[in-house]
């Protein structure tokens, strides 16, 4: 399974090579921020535009790769490491796609929402898939005082959290049809959903405590 990690490493290196290749071919100022409708509304110098996302990918991917080796409950993390590797790959693919689309958008402007919204939907889906398979640990998963204290509370809460994020992934796609309110469509369900999951973990803890 670890051989498949060649893909994210290759994409990170490719993005850095693309940046180096384009240094003398792009204008000195390029778009680096887009508004709620996916239109460019912020600009930076070409070095930031060309190398910020590749460097960010490299740093985050390195951290995601290294941290499982030093976490508490390492054995539990190892039990779902293959699913975790898949998530890391999806994460890098998303940011590589964002990098390429942002470069294209700087030459031929179009709404970034047509990439960002489906890309986030895929990312959220795999977050949900990962949450469903996690075991109790202090690094990956939906962590509350009650999930960290009990395996049963952890498994049930994280399974519920996984279902929520997979449904939420589909819901975010509605932002494609109402681009003006896409950010609201993405954000509005998120905070009540997280609040519910925190309360759900507390209720499970309380229920188990009453039984014991």
N, C-alpha and C positions, 0 to 999 in steps of 0.2 A: 504493500500500500504506500510506503514512503516514496517509492519511485515516482509516483504521480506528482510529487512536489517539485519535480523538474519544471512543470508548467508554470507555476507562479514565479519561480526564480527566473525563468526565461522571459516572462512578460515584464518583470521589473527591469531586467537588463536591457530588454528591447526598448522600453520606454526611455531609459537613460540614453541609449544610442540614438533614438529618434530626436531627443532634445539636442544632443551634440551635433547631429546632422543639420538640424534646422536653424542653428544659432545665426548663421549668416544669410538665411533665406527669408526670415520673418521680420516684420516691422519692429521697431524698438518698443512699442507699446502694444499690448495684447489684452483682450478681455479675460478677466479672471473671476468675475462674479456675475450672477444672473438673478433677475428679480423673480417674483412669484409666477409670472407668466412665461418664464424661461428665456427672457430677453436680456442681453448683456447690459449691465448698468454700473460696472466697476472695471477698471483697467489697471494693469501693473506693467512693470518693465518686462522685457522678453525673457530675461533669465529666471525671474520668479515664475512666469507662466510656463516655461519649458521644463523647469526642474523641481518645482514644489511638489506636485503630485507624485512623480517618480521617487523622490526622496522620502515623502510621507509613506508611500507603500513599502519602501525598503525598511524604514524604522518600525512601522507597526507590524509588518510581517515577521521581522526579526524578534520583536518582543513576544508575539503570539507563539512563535516557535520555541523560544527559550524558556518562557515562564513555566510551562508544564513540567520542566525538569526540576524545578525548585519548589513547587507548590506543596502545601500540606495535603495529605490524603492522595498522594501521587498514584497509589494503586487504583483508586476510584476513577481518576482522570484517565488512566491507561485503559480502563474498561470501555471507554467510548472515544478513544483517540482517533479511530478511523473516521468517525463522523465529524470530529473536530478538524481533521485535516481537510475533509471535503469543504467545510465552512471556510477555512482559510483560503482555499483555492477560489471559491465563489467570491470572497471578499476582494482578492487581488484582481480577478476578472472584472468585477464591477468598477474598481478604480482605474484599471487600465482602459476600459471602455470609456469611462468619464474623461480620461486624459485625451484619448484619440478624438472623441466627439468635440471636446473643447477646442482642440487644434483645428478641426474642420470648421467649427462654428466661427472661428476667428477669420476665416477666409470667406465662407459663405454663411452669413447669419441665418439662423432658424431657431425655433423654440427648443431649448434644452430639455423641456418637460417630456418630449417624446422619447428621450433616453432615460432621464433621471427617474421618472415615475415607474416605468416597467422595471428598471434596474433595482430600485428600492423594493419593489414588490418581490422580486426574486430573492433579494438579500433577506427580507423579512421572512419569507417562506423557509429559507434554510436556517435562519435563527430559530424558528419554531421547530424545525426538524431536529436541530441540535439539542434544544431544551428538552424535548421529549425523551432523549436518550442519555441525558446527563445523570451522573451519580453524585452524591453529596460531596462537595468540595468548596474551597474558599475563593475560587478563581472564575469558574465558568458555571453559569446557571442563574436562576432566579433566587437570589439570596435574601432571606429575611432572618431575624433572630429565631423564628420558629422552624423554618426549613433547615437551617444549619444545626438545629438541636435534635432533629429526628429524621431518620431515613424515610419513614412513611410519609411524613409531611412534605419532605423534599420531593419525593417521587410524584406524589399526587399534585402538588402545586406546580412543579415544573412541567408535568404532562399537560395540565390545564393552561399554563403559560404558552406551551408549544402550540396548542390548538388555537389560542387567541392570536398569536403572531401569524399563523398560517391563514386564518380568516382575515386578519388585518391586512395581510399582503394582498389579498384579492380586493379588499375594500379600497386600498390606495389607488387602484387602477381607475376608479371613477374620476380621479383628478385629471385624466386625459380628456374627459368630456366637458369638464368645467375648469379650464386652465386658470381662469381668474381667481378661483377659490381653491386651487389644488393644495396649497399649503395648509389651509384650514381643514380640508378633507383628510389630509395626512395626520395632522396634529390632534384634531378634536377627539378621535376615539382613543388615542394613545394614553393620555393621562388618566381618564376614568378606568381604562382597562388595567393599568398598572396598580391603581388604587384598589380595584376589586381584587386583584391577585394577592396584594399584601393582606387585605382583610380575609381573603379565602384561606391563606396560610395560617392566620391567627385562629380562625374558626376550627380548622383541622386540628391544630395544636390543643385548643381548648377541649374539643370533643375527645381526643385521645387521653387527655389528662383526666377527664371525668370518668373514663372507662377504667383507668388504672387505679 
